[in-house]
Amino acid sequence: MGIQPVSDIKDAYTQWFDSLSADDQQSFADAWPLIKADAETLLTDKDSMTGRIEDAGLDAKELPGCSEENWKALADVIDVLVPASSEY
């Protein structure tokens, strides 16, 4: 599967983020740095995340794949659009 156009990613993210309550938007903004770091680790060193994945009730071997290119495209959009937690 190829990378989605950035405009499609931006539109989908904006629609999702705007549908959240103000509290949920703030919670996401606060959590985004942690989410991003863990997602990057999951892409580059899934074995180190196995325990956490299993603690969440998932099987690491059954997780859907994501290319680093697709993740970078999504993360770049979110980095620009998610308000910094200090902006709330």
Backbone as JSON Lines, residues from 0, in Angstrom:
{"i":0,"aa":"M","n":[0.84,-1.18,0.0],"ca":[0.0,0.0,0.0],"c":[0.89,1.24,0.0]}
{"i":1,"aa":"G","n":[0.61,2.17,-0.87],"ca":[1.4,3.39,-0.97],"c":[1.01,4.4,0.08]}
{"i":2,"aa":"I","n":[1.81,5.41,0.16],"ca":[1.57,6.49,1.11],"c":[0.38,7.33,0.64]}
{"i":3,"aa":"Q","n":[-0.42,7.76,1.59],"ca":[-1.56,8.62,1.29],"c":[-1.07,10.05,1.07]}
{"i":4,"aa":"P","n":[-1.76,10.8,0.22],"ca":[-1.39,12.21,0.08],"c":[-1.52,12.93,1.42]}
{"i":5,"aa":"V","n":[-0.61,13.85,1.67],"ca":[-0.61,14.57,2.95],"c":[-1.94,15.27,3.17]}
{"i":6,"aa":"S","n":[-2.55,15.79,2.12],"ca":[-3.83,16.48,2.28],"c":[-4.91,15.54,2.8]}
{"i":7,"aa":"D","n":[-4.9,14.27,2.37],"ca":[-5.86,13.28,2.86],"c":[-5.61,12.98,4.33]}
{"i":8,"aa":"I","n":[-4.34,12.86,4.7],"ca":[-4.0,12.58,6.09],"c":[-4.43,13.75,6.96]}
{"i":9,"aa":"K","n":[-4.14,14.96,6.5],"ca":[-4.49,16.17,7.25],"c":[-6.01,16.26,7.43]}
{"i":10,"aa":"D","n":[-6.75,16.01,6.36],"ca":[-8.22,16.08,6.44],"c":[-8.77,15.05,7.42]}
{"i":11,"aa":"A","n":[-8.28,13.82,7.34],"ca":[-8.76,12.77,8.24],"c":[-8.43,13.07,9.69]}
{"i":12,"aa":"Y","n":[-7.2,13.51,9.94],"ca":[-6.8,13.84,11.31],"c":[-7.61,15.01,11.84]}
{"i":13,"aa":"T","n":[-7.76,16.06,11.04],"ca":[-8.5,17.24,11.48],"c":[-9.94,16.89,11.8]}
{"i":14,"aa":"Q","n":[-10.56,16.08,10.96],"ca":[-11.94,15.67,11.2],"c":[-12.03,14.89,12.51]}
{"i":15,"aa":"W","n":[-11.11,13.96,12.72],"ca":[-11.12,13.17,13.96],"c":[-10.87,14.07,15.16]}
{"i":16,"aa":"F","n":[-9.85,14.91,15.12],"ca":[-9.49,15.76,16.27],"c":[-10.62,16.72,16.6]}
{"i":17,"aa":"D","n":[-11.23,17.3,15.58],"ca":[-12.32,18.25,15.81],"c":[-13.55,17.58,16.42]}
{"i":18,"aa":"S","n":[-13.68,16.27,16.24],"ca":[-14.83,15.57,16.81],"c":[-14.66,15.29,18.3]}
{"i":19,"aa":"L","n":[-13.46,15.48,18.82],"ca":[-13.2,15.23,20.24],"c":[-13.7,16.4,21.08]}
{"i":20,"aa":"S","n":[-14.05,16.09,22.32],"ca":[-14.4,17.16,23.26],"c":[-13.13,17.97,23.57]}
{"i":21,"aa":"A","n":[-13.3,19.14,24.15],"ca":[-12.14,19.97,24.5],"c":[-11.22,19.23,25.46]}
{"i":22,"aa":"D","n":[-11.79,18.51,26.42],"ca":[-10.96,17.75,27.37],"c":[-10.18,16.64,26.66]}
{"i":23,"aa":"D","n":[-10.84,15.95,25.73],"ca":[-10.15,14.89,24.99],"c":[-9.08,15.46,24.07]}
{"i":24,"aa":"Q","n":[-9.32,16.62,23.49],"ca":[-8.3,17.27,22.67],"c":[-7.07,17.6,23.52]}
{"i":25,"aa":"Q","n":[-7.3,18.12,24.72],"ca":[-6.19,18.45,25.6],"c":[-5.45,17.19,26.03]}
{"i":26,"aa":"S","n":[-6.21,16.14,26.34],"ca":[-5.58,14.87,26.74],"c":[-4.71,14.33,25.6]}
{"i":27,"aa":"F","n":[-5.21,14.4,24.38],"ca":[-4.42,13.93,23.24],"c":[-3.17,14.77,23.06]}
{"i":28,"aa":"A","n":[-3.31,16.08,23.16],"ca":[-2.15,16.97,23.02],"c":[-1.1,16.64,24.08]}
{"i":29,"aa":"D","n":[-1.55,16.38,25.3],"ca":[-0.63,16.03,26.38],"c":[0.06,14.69,26.12]}
{"i":30,"aa":"A","n":[-0.71,13.75,25.56],"ca":[-0.2,12.38,25.37],"c":[0.59,12.22,24.07]}
{"i":31,"aa":"W","n":[0.43,13.12,23.11],"ca":[1.04,12.96,21.79],"c":[2.54,12.67,21.85]}
{"i":32,"aa":"P","n":[3.34,13.38,22.64],"ca":[4.78,13.05,22.66],"c":[5.05,11.6,23.09]}
{"i":33,"aa":"L","n":[4.26,11.09,24.02],"ca":[4.44,9.7,24.47],"c":[3.98,8.72,23.4]}
{"i":34,"aa":"I","n":[2.86,9.03,22.77],"ca":[2.34,8.18,21.69],"c":[3.36,8.11,20.55]}
{"i":35,"aa":"K","n":[3.88,9.26,20.19],"ca":[4.84,9.32,19.08],"c":[6.09,8.5,19.39]}
{"i":36,"aa":"A","n":[6.61,8.67,20.58],"ca":[7.83,7.93,20.96],"c":[7.59,6.43,20.94]}
{"i":37,"aa":"D","n":[6.46,5.98,21.49],"ca":[6.17,4.54,21.51],"c":[5.91,4.0,20.11]}
{"i":38,"aa":"A","n":[5.25,4.77,19.28],"ca":[5.0,4.32,17.9],"c":[6.31,4.17,17.14]}
{"i":39,"aa":"E","n":[7.22,5.1,17.34],"ca":[8.51,5.01,16.68],"c":[9.3,3.79,17.17]}
{"i":40,"aa":"T","n":[9.22,3.5,18.46],"ca":[9.88,2.31,19.0],"c":[9.23,1.05,18.44]}
{"i":41,"aa":"L","n":[7.92,1.05,18.34],"ca":[7.2,-0.1,17.8],"c":[7.64,-0.39,16.37]}
{"i":42,"aa":"L","n":[7.88,0.65,15.61],"ca":[8.32,0.46,14.22],"c":[9.76,-0.02,14.12]}
{"i":43,"aa":"T","n":[10.6,0.44,15.02],"ca":[12.03,0.14,14.89],"c":[12.5,-1.0,15.77]}
{"i":44,"aa":"D","n":[11.76,-1.32,16.84],"ca":[12.19,-2.35,17.78],"c":[10.98,-2.98,18.47]}
{"i":45,"aa":"K","n":[10.14,-3.64,17.66],"ca":[8.89,-4.2,18.18],"c":[9.15,-5.18,19.33]}
{"i":46,"aa":"D","n":[10.25,-5.92,19.25],"ca":[10.54,-6.9,20.3],"c":[10.63,-6.26,21.68]}
{"i":47,"aa":"S","n":[11.15,-5.05,21.75],"ca":[11.27,-4.38,23.06],"c":[9.92,-3.96,23.61]}
{"i":48,"aa":"M","n":[8.9,-3.95,22.76],"ca":[7.56,-3.53,23.17],"c":[6.64,-4.71,23.44]}
{"i":49,"aa":"T","n":[7.11,-5.94,23.25],"ca":[6.24,-7.12,23.36],"c":[5.51,-7.19,24.68]}
{"i":50,"aa":"G","n":[6.21,-6.96,25.78],"ca":[5.57,-7.02,27.09],"c":[4.44,-6.03,27.23]}
{"i":51,"aa":"R","n":[4.65,-4.81,26.78],"ca":[3.61,-3.78,26.85],"c":[2.44,-4.12,25.94]}
{"i":52,"aa":"I","n":[2.75,-4.67,24.78],"ca":[1.69,-5.06,23.84],"c":[0.84,-6.17,24.46]}
{"i":53,"aa":"E","n":[1.5,-7.15,25.05],"ca":[0.77,-8.25,25.69],"c":[-0.02,-7.76,26.9]}
{"i":54,"aa":"D","n":[0.52,-6.81,27.66],"ca":[-0.21,-6.23,28.79],"c":[-1.51,-5.56,28.34]}
{"i":55,"aa":"A","n":[-1.51,-5.09,27.11],"ca":[-2.71,-4.46,26.55],"c":[-3.68,-5.5,26.0]}
{"i":56,"aa":"G","n":[-3.32,-6.78,26.12],"ca":[-4.2,-7.85,25.65],"c":[-4.07,-8.14,24.16]}
{"i":57,"aa":"L","n":[-2.98,-7.71,23.56],"ca":[-2.77,-7.92,22.13],"c":[-1.62,-8.87,21.89]}
{"i":58,"aa":"D","n":[-1.58,-9.42,20.7],"ca":[-0.49,-10.29,20.27],"c":[0.37,-9.5,19.29]}
{"i":59,"aa":"A","n":[1.62,-9.29,19.65],"ca":[2.52,-8.48,18.82],"c":[2.63,-9.03,17.4]}
{"i":60,"aa":"K","n":[2.52,-10.34,17.25],"ca":[2.65,-10.95,15.93],"c":[1.44,-10.65,15.04]}
{"i":61,"aa":"E","n":[0.32,-10.26,15.65],"ca":[-0.9,-10.02,14.89],"c":[-1.18,-8.54,14.65]}
{"i":62,"aa":"L","n":[-0.29,-7.67,15.11],"ca":[-0.51,-6.24,14.88],"c":[-0.36,-5.93,13.4]}
{"i":63,"aa":"P","n":[-1.2,-5.03,12.9],"ca":[-1.05,-4.65,11.49],"c":[0.25,-3.89,11.3]}
{"i":64,"aa":"G","n":[0.79,-4.01,10.14],"ca":[2.04,-3.33,9.84],"c":[1.82,-1.88,9.44]}
{"i":65,"aa":"C","n":[2.86,-1.12,9.55],"ca":[2.86,0.27,9.11],"c":[4.28,0.58,8.68]}
{"i":66,"aa":"S","n":[4.42,1.13,7.52],"ca":[5.77,1.46,7.07],"c":[6.26,2.71,7.8]}
{"i":67,"aa":"E","n":[7.56,2.82,7.91],"ca":[8.13,4.02,8.53],"c":[7.75,5.26,7.71]}
{"i":68,"aa":"E","n":[7.66,5.11,6.41],"ca":[7.28,6.23,5.54],"c":[5.86,6.71,5.85]}
{"i":69,"aa":"N","n":[4.92,5.75,6.0],"ca":[3.55,6.14,6.32],"c":[3.46,6.75,7.71]}
{"i":70,"aa":"W","n":[4.18,6.17,8.69],"ca":[4.18,6.73,10.03],"c":[4.73,8.15,10.03]}
{"i":71,"aa":"K","n":[5.82,8.37,9.32],"ca":[6.42,9.7,9.27],"c":[5.43,10.7,8.67]}
{"i":72,"aa":"A","n":[4.71,10.32,7.64],"ca":[3.73,11.22,7.03],"c":[2.64,11.59,8.03]}
{"i":73,"aa":"L","n":[2.15,10.6,8.77],"ca":[1.13,10.87,9.77],"c":[1.68,11.73,10.91]}
{"i":74,"aa":"A","n":[2.84,11.35,11.43],"ca":[3.44,12.1,12.55],"c":[3.74,13.54,12.15]}
{"i":75,"aa":"D","n":[4.21,13.74,10.94],"ca":[4.5,15.11,10.49],"c":[3.24,15.96,10.47]}
{"i":76,"aa":"V","n":[2.13,15.39,10.05],"ca":[0.86,16.12,10.03],"c":[0.42,16.43,11.47]}
{"i":77,"aa":"I","n":[0.46,15.42,12.33],"ca":[0.01,15.63,13.7],"c":[0.9,16.63,14.42]}
{"i":78,"aa":"D","n":[2.21,16.55,14.21],"ca":[3.13,17.5,14.86],"c":[2.74,18.94,14.55]}
{"i":79,"aa":"V","n":[2.32,19.2,13.33],"ca":[1.97,20.56,12.92],"c":[0.59,20.95,13.47]}
{"i":80,"aa":"L","n":[-0.35,20.0,13.48],"ca":[-1.74,20.35,13.79],"c":[-2.13,20.23,15.26]}
{"i":81,"aa":"V","n":[-1.5,19.34,16.0],"ca":[-1.92,19.18,17.4],"c":[-1.39,20.38,18.19]}
{"i":82,"aa":"P","n":[-2.29,21.01,18.92],"ca":[-1.83,22.15,19.73],"c":[-0.89,21.66,20.82]}
{"i":83,"aa":"A","n":[0.11,22.44,21.13],"ca":[0.96,22.1,22.27],"c":[0.11,22.15,23.53]}
{"i":84,"aa":"S","n":[0.38,21.29,24.48],"ca":[-0.45,21.25,25.68],"c":[-0.46,22.6,26.39]}
{"i":85,"aa":"S","n":[0.58,23.4,26.19],"ca":[0.62,24.72,26.83],"c":[-0.34,25.72,26.17]}
{"i":86,"aa":"E","n":[-0.9,25.36,25.01],"ca":[-1.82,26.26,24.32],"c":[-3.24,26.15,24.85]}
{"i":87,"aa":"Y","n":[-3.5,25.24,25.79],"ca":[-4.84,25.11,26.35],"c":[-4.98,25.97,27.57]}
